[in-house]
Amino acid sequence: MANLVGARIERKEDRKFLTGKGNYTADINLARQTYACFVRSPHARAKINKVDISKASKAPGVVKILTGEDLVKDKIGGLIAGWKIVSQDGKDMKIPPHPALAKDSVNFVGDHVAVVIAETLEEAKNAAELVNVGYKIEKAVINAADATSFENIHEGIDNNLCFDFLLGDKGKTDEAFSKADKVVKLDLVNNRLIPNAMEPRAAIGDYNPSSEQLTLYTASQNPHLDRLIMSAFNAVHPEHKFRVVAPDVGGGFGSKINVYAEDVVIAWASKKIERPVKWIAERSESFLSDNHGRDHVT
């Protein structure tokens, strides 16, 4: 310990990254690999009337197109809430469904509607533009302060209230304010934040039909939890035959600690076509679909 205090301690990982020898998910390429492009909603809130893939399916290089209907048929579960909170009335928080591919409605700009898998990334992108989605656009609420007075977004969740949580003693707090000589009132709005890591999110699914082993390479801050959730809740693959590998991760700031729709879909898609499937988020996709830092209205 005497030799460490005040000494210069170099980080072990720096030399590898500074010399360009890092190994990120995007650096991994597998034999017979295909590429994925997601069809995303341009609307903040809408009903889905149709998802027509007939023209896109005939586009050059297309291997497979998957929609929310396919997800339901294969009984792939939706994304879960990682932490549950009990409201003041003792009831559990309200958790609306969050399918990995939307089937009946979309709830944010960038919501996942379909995924196109093709021999090259360019072919996947071109075919994705041919997917014809019919939307019935509905009003959206974009301000947290207006949410409780807006029409119900999710069925069975009144006033769009997920939970009603109380910390502290309201009576004593009100009493303290009532006795104060001066009271200053201030409305504070902390906006949502986009983490914007240097490395965008990425996923590569690799299913081996001979051994029935599924491997998911993903830019994740918590691969062990990813495997557990995707096995137990999403029903992507049995946990004892499922590996989740996190290579070097180029920043995350907490945004890469969750299981995302793309992780579920890419792993599942690899099983469907029995070939590797690679997806790398573009920067615009990251802005749309990465988990934001929550906003506050105080």
NUPAVEX-28324 format. One record per residue (C-alpha): residue number from 1; x, y, z. Coordinates in steps of 0.05 Angstrom, whole numbers, plus 5000, padded with zeros to 4 digits. Example, Ala and Ser with C-alpha at 12.3 -4.5 7.8 and 13.67 -1.06 7.14 Angstrom:
[1; [5246; 4910; 5156]] [2; [5273; 4979; 5143]] 
% end
This chain:
[1; [5000; 5000; 5000]] [2; [5058; 5047; 5015]] [3; [5081; 5040; 4943]] [4; [5012; 5059; 4917]] [5; [4997; 5123; 4955]] [6; [5015; 5183; 4912]] [7; [5041; 5138; 4856]] [8; [5018; 5144; 4784]] [9; [4972; 5085; 4769]] [10; [4960; 5072; 4695]] [11; [4894; 5042; 4674]] [12; [4904; 4972; 4644]] [13; [4854; 4981; 4587]] [14; [4879; 5046; 4557]] [15; [4936; 5019; 4514]] [16; [4890; 4972; 4476]] [17; [4840; 5027; 4459]] [18; [4891; 5081; 4444]] [19; [4926; 5035; 4394]] [20; [4861; 5017; 4359]] [21; [4859; 4945; 4384]] [22; [4791; 4948; 4417]] [23; [4740; 4896; 4397]] [24; [4669; 4924; 4394]] [25; [4606; 4890; 4371]] [26; [4610; 4925; 4304]] [27; [4679; 4894; 4293]] [28; [4651; 4824; 4296]] [29; [4633; 4790; 4230]] [30; [4610; 4718; 4223]] [31; [4604; 4669; 4166]] [32; [4538; 4673; 4127]] [33; [4521; 4737; 4164]] [34; [4459; 4776; 4146]] [35; [4440; 4848; 4163]] [36; [4379; 4878; 4196]] [37; [4343; 4944; 4187]] [38; [4284; 4964; 4230]] [39; [4221; 4996; 4203]] [40; [4204; 5050; 4254]] [41; [4143; 5093; 4267]] [42; [4146; 5165; 4244]] [43; [4089; 5181; 4292]] [44; [4088; 5192; 4367]] [45; [4022; 5155; 4375]] [46; [3980; 5117; 4324]] [47; [3939; 5055; 4312]] [48; [3968; 5005; 4262]] [49; [3917; 4987; 4209]] [50; [3963; 4945; 4165]] [51; [4035; 4923; 4154]] [52; [4042; 4904; 4081]] [53; [4109; 4870; 4067]] [54; [4091; 4840; 3999]] [55; [4131; 4889; 3957]] [56; [4190; 4891; 4006]] [57; [4194; 4815; 4008]] [58; [4209; 4814; 3933]] [59; [4265; 4865; 3938]] [60; [4336; 4843; 3920]] [61; [4374; 4807; 3975]] [62; [4316; 4801; 4025]] [63; [4321; 4739; 4068]] [64; [4263; 4750; 4117]] [65; [4216; 4804; 4142]] [66; [4187; 4797; 4212]] [67; [4129; 4836; 4242]] [68; [4091; 4839; 4307]] [69; [4045; 4784; 4282]] [70; [4104; 4737; 4277]] [71; [4125; 4756; 4347]] [72; [4057; 4737; 4375]] [73; [4056; 4671; 4336]] [74; [4123; 4651; 4367]] [75; [4100; 4674; 4436]] [76; [4159; 4722; 4446]] [77; [4146; 4763; 4508]] [78; [4149; 4839; 4512]] [79; [4198; 4883; 4548]] [80; [4192; 4885; 4624]] [81; [4196; 4939; 4677]] [82; [4259; 4927; 4716]] [83; [4235; 4958; 4781]] [84; [4165; 4957; 4810]] [85; [4139; 5010; 4856]] [86; [4078; 5006; 4902]] [87; [4031; 5066; 4902]] [88; [4005; 5100; 4965]] [89; [3941; 5059; 4961]] [90; [3981; 4994; 4964]] [91; [3970; 4975; 4892]] [92; [4026; 4956; 4845]] [93; [4048; 5005; 4791]] [94; [4012; 5001; 4724]] [95; [4055; 4969; 4670]] [96; [4028; 4973; 4599]] [97; [4049; 4922; 4546]] [98; [4114; 4936; 4509]] [99; [4122; 4887; 4451]] [100; [4190; 4883; 4417]] [101; [4154; 4895; 4351]] [102; [4089; 4935; 4353]] [103; [4027; 4899; 4329]] [104; [3966; 4943; 4343]] [105; [3994; 5011; 4361]] [106; [4057; 5052; 4366]] [107; [4073; 5097; 4425]] [108; [4134; 5138; 4406]] [109; [4171; 5163; 4344]] [110; [4220; 5107; 4328]] [111; [4176; 5051; 4356]] [112; [4194; 4984; 4323]] [113; [4142; 4959; 4272]] [114; [4181; 4909; 4231]] [115; [4251; 4884; 4217]] [116; [4280; 4870; 4148]] [117; [4336; 4820; 4142]] [118; [4378; 4818; 4079]] [119; [4444; 4796; 4051]] [120; [4474; 4866; 4056]] [121; [4458; 4927; 4098]] [122; [4442; 4968; 4036]] [123; [4392; 4916; 4012]] [124; [4360; 4915; 4081]] [125; [4353; 4990; 4082]] [126; [4324; 4993; 4011]] [127; [4273; 4939; 4027]] [128; [4253; 4972; 4092]] [129; [4230; 5033; 4053]] [130; [4183; 4988; 4014]] [131; [4146; 4963; 4076]] [132; [4077; 4997; 4074]] [133; [4049; 5012; 4143]] [134; [3980; 5041; 4150]] [135; [3972; 5087; 4210]] [136; [3913; 5120; 4242]] [137; [3947; 5180; 4275]] [138; [3924; 5198; 4345]] [139; [3938; 5256; 4391]] [140; [4001; 5250; 4433]] [141; [4021; 5283; 4498]] [142; [4093; 5307; 4500]] [143; [4094; 5346; 4565]] [144; [4096; 5308; 4631]] [145; [4057; 5364; 4666]] [146; [3998; 5353; 4618]] [147; [3998; 5277; 4620]] [148; [3950; 5267; 4678]] [149; [3896; 5311; 4646]] [150; [3905; 5280; 4577]] [151; [3862; 5223; 4549]] [152; [3884; 5153; 4571]] [153; [3942; 5129; 4528]] [154; [3940; 5056; 4552]] [155; [3877; 5017; 4566]] [156; [3863; 5009; 4640]] [157; [3912; 5062; 4663]] [158; [3871; 5121; 4686]] [159; [3901; 5191; 4682]] [160; [3963; 5161; 4651]] [161; [3989; 5151; 4721]] [162; [4039; 5095; 4729]] [163; [4045; 5102; 4805]] [164; [4033; 5152; 4861]] [165; [4092; 5151; 4908]] [166; [4101; 5191; 4972]] [167; [4165; 5201; 5011]] [168; [4167; 5239; 5077]] [169; [4112; 5269; 5120]] [170; [4065; 5315; 5081]] [171; [4032; 5342; 5143]] [172; [4096; 5364; 5176]] [173; [4121; 5393; 5111]] [174; [4058; 5435; 5102]] [175; [4063; 5458; 5174]] [176; [4135; 5481; 5164]] [177; [4115; 5522; 5103]] [178; [4056; 5552; 5140]] [179; [4101; 5577; 5196]] [180; [4155; 5605; 5149]] [181; [4165; 5680; 5145]] [182; [4174; 5677; 5070]] [183; [4157; 5622; 5019]] [184; [4188; 5622; 4949]] [185; [4150; 5583; 4896]] [186; [4186; 5559; 4833]] [187; [4168; 5513; 4776]] [188; [4227; 5471; 4752]] [189; [4229; 5430; 4688]] [190; [4288; 5383; 4677]] [191; [4285; 5358; 4605]] [192; [4295; 5288; 4580]] [193; [4367; 5271; 4564]] [194; [4396; 5228; 4507]] [195; [4458; 5190; 4533]] [196; [4492; 5191; 4465]] [197; [4550; 5143; 4478]] [198; [4608; 5144; 4428]] [199; [4591; 5073; 4408]] [200; [4518; 5063; 4387]] [201; [4480; 5003; 4410]] [202; [4492; 4939; 4370]] [203; [4471; 4866; 4369]] [204; [4490; 4803; 4331]] [205; [4449; 4740; 4338]] [206; [4482; 4674; 4321]] [207; [4441; 4611; 4325]] [208; [4471; 4542; 4313]] [209; [4416; 4493; 4293]] [210; [4461; 4433; 4303]] [211; [4476; 4446; 4376]] [212; [4414; 4489; 4388]] [213; [4460; 4541; 4419]] [214; [4443; 4615; 4412]] [215; [4495; 4669; 4421]] [216; [4480; 4743; 4425]] [217; [4537; 4793; 4419]] [218; [4513; 4859; 4445]] [219; [4540; 4926; 4470]] [220; [4512; 4914; 4540]] [221; [4531; 4937; 4609]] [222; [4497; 4877; 4640]] [223; [4500; 4814; 4596]] [224; [4483; 4766; 4653]] [225; [4418; 4802; 4666]] [226; [4404; 4804; 4591]] [227; [4408; 4729; 4586]] [228; [4363; 4718; 4647]] [229; [4309; 4766; 4623]] [230; [4309; 4744; 4551]] [231; [4303; 4671; 4573]] [232; [4254; 4677; 4630]] [233; [4209; 4735; 4607]] [234; [4218; 4742; 4531]] [235; [4222; 4667; 4518]] [236; [4275; 4677; 4465]] [237; [4315; 4614; 4483]] [238; [4328; 4568; 4542]] [239; [4379; 4599; 4588]] [240; [4425; 4538; 4591]] [241; [4433; 4541; 4515]] [242; [4439; 4617; 4510]] [243; [4502; 4658; 4514]] [244; [4503; 4734; 4517]] [245; [4572; 4763; 4502]] [246; [4590; 4836; 4514]] [247; [4654; 4855; 4478]] [248; [4686; 4922; 4491]] [249; [4633; 4975; 4503]] [250; [4644; 5046; 4480]] [251; [4607; 5083; 4534]] [252; [4537; 5073; 4561]] [253; [4521; 5120; 4618]] [254; [4468; 5071; 4641]] [255; [4433; 5069; 4574]] [256; [4462; 5000; 4557]] [257; [4441; 4966; 4621]] [258; [4371; 4947; 4597]] [259; [4344; 4894; 4550]] [260; [4322; 4929; 4486]] [261; [4273; 4909; 4433]] [262; [4330; 4903; 4383]] [263; [4366; 4852; 4427]] [264; [4304; 4809; 4431]] [265; [4287; 4814; 4357]] [266; [4358; 4802; 4331]] [267; [4368; 4740; 4375]] [268; [4299; 4713; 4355]] [269; [4310; 4729; 4281]] [270; [4374; 4689; 4280]] [271; [4335; 4629; 4304]] [272; [4282; 4641; 4251]] [273; [4331; 4641; 4192]] [274; [4385; 4598; 4224]] [275; [4439; 4647; 4204]] [276; [4475; 4704; 4240]] [277; [4438; 4771; 4240]] [278; [4476; 4836; 4251]] [279; [4447; 4904; 4271]] [280; [4486; 4967; 4286]] [281; [4446; 5029; 4307]] [282; [4455; 5092; 4267]] [283; [4462; 5156; 4307]] [284; [4392; 5178; 4289]] [285; [4365; 5111; 4313]] [286; [4401; 5121; 4379]] [287; [4367; 5188; 4389]] [288; [4299; 5155; 4376]] [289; [4304; 5089; 4412]] [290; [4357; 5092; 4467]] [291; [4329; 5098; 4537]] [292; [4329; 5172; 4555]] [293; [4346; 5202; 4621]] [294; [4278; 5216; 4653]] [295; [4249; 5286; 4655]] [296; [4222; 5320; 4718]] [297; [4168; 5372; 4729]] [298; [4174; 5399; 4799]] 
% end
